[in-house]
Amino acid sequence: MSPTSLSTAAPPSARKITLAVFAVLLLMAGLAACGGGEKKGDGDTPAGQAGFPVRIEHRYGTTEIKSPPRRVVTVGMTDQDAVLALGVKPVGVVEFSGLGMEIGEFPWSSARWGGTAPTVVGQREDFEFEKIVKLNPDLIIGLYTGMKKEQYSKLSQIAPTVAQSAKHPDYAMPWKDMTLVTGQALGKEAEARRLIADVDRRFGDARQKNPRLAGKTFAIADPFKPGQYAVFGPSDPKVEFLKGLGLAVPGPISEATGKEQAAVIGSERLDLLEVDHLVFLTSVPDAQKVVEGDKVYTGLKVAREKRSVFVPYTPTGAAISFNTVLSIPFAIDRTVPLLTRTG
């Protein structure tokens, strides 16, 4: 994903649909739900009412889920991973665009789709409400998102909708919280806690085997244009991932990004990247060549001592960017060797 779309750019508004069309679609969904007995489909989960109803608090209120969801639509850009990890295939998803892969191609999750791709119902917060209605969902999950209240209201008319946390900025809900909330919504909280513990152990093993990473400073940046860099701050999932390996965010980066996920800087501020380990996420083939042609960068100690690594978004950078219960093990396996052979 381009850095500006993660940091300073305002998310696009949802497509406008007329109230009449929306009402007709909702009526069709209601008739389908009432006329054919139990809902079935790729998102089917085992029957049973244990633990339901559940109530989940979020930014826009409290959502009650009365029975085990069978058809789940995810409208957060990485929400599908926790749902898949818990054994449910979403019937609809939004795309995490700009990473060079389709939704079913990410290597940490591709097998879980079983060859059946879900319906794409939008990108970021550009939700295609008509498509969502036609999927006849009984649960909508939107955690890694910046959806607005108006959009939440429309979605909640279609099905019970769990929005992003009120405790964190948009796109900054920690992976553990996202996994746990998803587990609660699906009636699989105990399984979600086991998955979280498994990933925690993976992080712990990586830290134990690589103690020289502990406390070392790092920066993660996207050189999205010649002479321009998006530097990611503490609230970004990519930064959260590297912190899980024992690395530390230096104060100047925290100050530069503030409450935003990233700060866009020019070459004149590359002093911010003077750290122990510098990770560049790249989306174009010549990105490394362009960065290494930046005279300010080549003057940095981290560059001279070859403590920088260039990681393409496809696929390792995408796994770091997702930072989900599914992508983290994949990211650990591919990122730690890069970090430990530098500096």
C-alpha positions in Angstrom: 0.0 0.0 0.0 1.3 3.5 -0.8 2.5 5.3 2.3 0.2 8.3 1.9 -2.9 6.0 1.9 -1.8 4.7 5.3 -0.9 8.0 6.9 -2.1 11.4 5.8 -4.6 10.8 3.0 -8.2 10.9 3.9 -10.1 7.6 3.1 -12.5 7.8 0.2 -16.1 8.1 1.2 -18.5 5.2 0.5 -20.3 5.1 -2.8 -23.6 6.9 -2.6 -26.6 4.7 -3.2 -30.2 5.8 -3.2 -32.4 5.0 -0.2 -34.9 3.3 -2.5 -32.3 0.9 -4.0 -30.8 0.3 -0.5 -34.3 -0.5 0.9 -35.1 -2.9 -1.9 -31.8 -4.8 -1.5 -32.4 -5.0 2.3 -35.9 -6.4 1.7 -34.4 -9.0 -0.7 -31.9 -10.0 1.9 -34.6 -10.4 4.5 -36.8 -12.5 2.3 -33.8 -14.8 1.5 -33.1 -15.1 5.2 -36.7 -16.0 6.1 -37.6 -18.2 3.1 -35.0 -20.9 3.1 -34.4 -21.9 6.7 -30.8 -21.8 7.9 -28.3 -19.7 6.0 -25.6 -21.8 4.2 -22.5 -21.1 2.2 -18.8 -20.9 2.2 -18.9 -19.1 5.5 -20.8 -21.8 7.3 -19.8 -22.5 10.9 -20.9 -25.4 13.1 -24.4 -25.2 14.5 -25.0 -24.6 18.2 -25.9 -21.7 20.5 -23.4 -22.1 23.3 -22.1 -18.7 24.5 -24.6 -16.7 22.6 -25.8 -14.0 22.5 -22.6 -12.1 22.8 -22.3 -8.3 23.1 -19.3 -6.4 21.8 -18.5 -2.8 22.5 -16.8 -0.7 19.8 -16.5 2.9 18.7 -20.1 3.3 17.6 -21.8 1.4 20.4 -22.5 -2.2 21.4 -23.4 -4.9 18.9 -25.4 -8.0 19.9 -24.8 -11.2 18.0 -27.6 -13.6 18.8 -26.4 -16.9 17.3 -23.2 -18.4 15.7 -22.5 -16.5 12.5 -22.6 -18.5 9.3 -22.0 -15.9 6.6 -19.3 -13.3 7.6 -18.3 -10.2 5.6 -15.1 -8.4 6.6 -14.7 -4.7 5.8 -11.4 -4.1 7.5 -8.4 -4.6 5.2 -6.8 -7.4 7.2 -9.9 -8.6 9.2 -10.2 -11.8 7.1 -7.1 -13.3 8.6 -8.4 -13.7 12.1 -11.7 -15.1 10.7 -9.8 -17.6 8.6 -7.5 -18.5 11.5 -10.7 -19.4 13.4 -11.9 -21.8 10.7 -14.4 -19.5 9.0 -14.2 -18.4 5.3 -15.6 -14.9 4.9 -18.0 -14.6 2.0 -17.0 -11.0 1.3 -13.9 -8.9 2.0 -12.3 -5.6 1.1 -9.0 -5.4 -0.7 -5.7 -4.3 0.9 -4.7 -2.7 -2.3 -1.2 -1.8 -3.5 0.6 -4.9 -2.3 0.8 -6.6 -5.6 -1.4 -9.7 -4.7 -5.0 -10.6 -4.9 -6.9 -11.5 -1.7 -6.5 -15.2 -2.2 -2.8 -15.1 -3.0 -1.2 -14.1 0.3 1.0 -17.1 1.1 0.1 -17.2 4.8 -3.6 -17.5 4.1 -4.1 -18.8 0.6 -4.6 -22.5 1.6 -7.4 -21.5 4.0 -9.5 -20.2 1.1 -9.7 -23.8 -0.3 -9.6 -22.5 -3.9 -12.8 -20.5 -3.3 -12.2 -16.8 -3.5 -14.5 -14.5 -1.6 -16.5 -11.6 -3.2 -14.6 -8.3 -3.1 -16.9 -5.7 -1.6 -14.6 -2.6 -1.9 -11.3 -1.1 -1.2 -10.5 0.7 2.1 -13.7 2.4 3.1 -15.1 2.5 -0.4 -17.7 -0.1 0.5 -20.0 -1.5 -2.2 -23.1 -1.8 -0.1 -25.2 -3.5 -2.9 -22.7 -6.4 -3.0 -22.7 -6.7 0.7 -26.5 -6.9 0.8 -26.6 -9.6 -1.9 -24.2 -11.7 0.1 -26.8 -12.0 2.8 -24.3 -11.8 5.8 -25.3 -12.5 9.3 -22.2 -10.7 10.7 -20.0 -7.9 9.4 -16.6 -7.2 11.0 -14.8 -4.0 10.5 -11.8 -3.7 12.8 -8.8 -2.6 10.7 -10.6 0.2 9.1 -11.4 3.9 9.3 -15.2 3.5 8.7 -17.3 6.5 9.6 -20.5 6.4 11.7 -22.7 6.9 8.7 -21.1 3.8 7.0 -21.5 1.8 10.2 -25.2 2.7 10.4 -25.7 1.5 6.8 -23.8 -1.7 7.5 -25.7 -2.4 10.7 -29.0 -2.2 8.8 -27.7 -5.2 6.8 -26.4 -7.3 9.6 -24.9 -7.0 13.1 -21.7 -5.0 12.6 -18.7 -4.9 14.8 -16.7 -1.7 14.2 -13.2 -0.6 15.1 -12.2 -0.1 18.8 -12.8 3.2 20.5 -9.6 2.7 22.4 -7.2 3.0 19.4 -6.9 5.3 16.4 -8.1 4.0 13.0 -5.9 1.3 11.6 -4.1 0.8 15.0 -6.1 -1.8 16.8 -3.4 -4.3 18.0 -3.5 -7.8 16.4 -4.2 -9.4 19.8 -7.3 -7.3 20.3 -8.5 -7.9 16.7 -8.1 -11.7 17.1 -9.8 -11.7 20.5 -12.8 -9.6 19.4 -13.1 -11.7 16.2 -13.1 -14.9 18.4 -15.8 -13.4 20.6 -18.0 -12.5 17.6 -17.7 -16.0 16.2 -18.3 -17.7 19.5 -14.7 -19.0 19.5 -13.0 -16.9 22.2 -11.1 -19.8 23.7 -9.7 -20.8 20.4 -8.7 -17.2 19.7 -6.8 -17.0 23.0 -4.9 -20.2 22.0 -4.0 -18.7 18.7 -2.8 -15.5 20.4 -0.7 -17.6 22.8 0.9 -19.5 19.9 1.9 -16.4 18.2 3.3 -14.9 21.4 5.4 -18.0 21.7 6.7 -17.5 18.2 7.8 -13.9 19.1 9.3 -15.2 22.3 11.3 -17.9 20.5 12.6 -15.3 18.0 13.7 -12.9 20.8 15.4 -15.8 22.7 17.3 -17.0 19.7 18.3 -13.5 18.7 19.2 -11.6 21.9 21.3 -9.1 20.1 18.2 -7.5 18.6 16.9 -6.6 22.1 16.6 -2.9 22.7 18.2 -2.0 19.3 16.6 1.0 17.6 14.9 0.6 14.3 13.0 2.5 11.7 10.7 1.2 9.0 10.1 3.4 5.9 8.6 3.3 2.5 10.6 5.3 -0.2 7.5 5.9 -2.2 9.0 8.7 -4.4 12.5 9.7 -5.1 13.6 11.9 -2.2 10.4 11.2 -0.2 10.0 8.7 2.5 7.1 7.6 4.7 8.4 6.8 8.2 6.0 4.7 10.2 5.3 5.5 13.9 4.5 3.5 17.0 0.8 3.0 16.2 1.4 1.4 12.8 1.1 -2.5 12.6 4.5 -2.7 10.9 6.1 -1.0 13.8 4.2 -3.2 16.3 5.6 -6.3 14.5 9.2 -5.2 14.8 8.7 -4.2 18.4 7.5 -7.8 19.0 11.0 -8.9 18.0 12.5 -6.9 20.8 13.5 -3.8 18.8 12.7 -0.2 20.0 11.3 2.9 18.3 13.6 5.9 18.9 12.1 9.0 20.4 12.6 11.3 17.4 10.5 9.0 15.2 7.7 8.9 17.8 7.8 12.7 18.0 7.8 13.1 14.2 4.8 10.9 13.6 2.8 12.0 16.7 -0.6 10.5 16.6 -0.4 9.7 12.9 0.6 6.3 11.6 3.4 7.8 9.5 5.2 11.0 8.7 6.3 11.9 5.2 9.7 13.4 5.1 12.2 14.6 2.4 15.8 13.6 2.1 16.8 16.6 4.3 15.2 14.8 7.4 16.8 11.4 6.8 18.6 11.9 10.1 15.5 10.4 11.6 16.6 7.1 10.0 19.9 7.0 11.8 19.1 3.8 13.8 20.6 0.4 14.5 18.4 -1.4 12.0 16.7 0.3 9.0 14.0 -1.5 7.1 12.8 -0.1 3.7 9.5 -1.6 2.3 9.6 -1.3 -1.4 6.9 -1.6 -4.1 8.8 -0.8 -7.3 11.7 -2.8 -8.7 14.2 0.1 -8.7 13.4 1.4 -5.2 16.7 0.2 -3.8 18.7 1.8 -6.6 16.9 5.1 -6.1 17.5 5.2 -2.4 21.1 4.3 -2.7 21.5 7.2 -5.1 20.2 9.6 -2.5 23.4 11.4 -1.3 21.9 12.2 2.0 21.1 8.6 2.6 24.5 7.4 1.6 26.0 9.8 4.2 24.2 8.1 7.0 26.2 5.8 9.3 23.4 3.1 9.0 24.0 3.2 5.2 27.8 3.1 5.4 27.8 0.2 7.8 25.2 -1.7 5.7 22.6 -1.9 8.4 19.7 -1.3 6.0 17.5 -4.0 4.4 15.2 -3.6 1.5 12.1 -5.8 1.7 9.6 -6.0 -1.2 5.9 -5.8 -0.2 5.4 -9.0 -2.3 5.2 -11.0 -0.1 7.3 -10.3 3.1 6.5 -6.6 3.3 2.8 -7.5 3.0 3.1 -9.9 5.9 4.7 -7.3 8.0 2.0 -4.7 7.0 -0.8 -7.1 7.8 0.7 -8.1 11.2 -2.1 -10.5 11.9 -2.4 -13.8 13.8 -1.8 -15.6 10.4 0.8 -13.3 8.8 3.1 -12.9 11.8 4.7 -16.4 11.8 5.4 -16.0 8.0 6.9 -12.5 8.6 9.1 -13.7 11.5 10.6 -16.5 9.4 11.5 -14.1 6.6 12.4 -10.9 8.5 14.6 -12.2 11.3 17.3 -13.6 9.0 17.5 -10.2 7.2 17.9 -8.3 10.5 20.4 -10.6 12.0 22.8 -10.5 9.1 23.1 -6.7 9.3 24.8 -4.6 11.9 
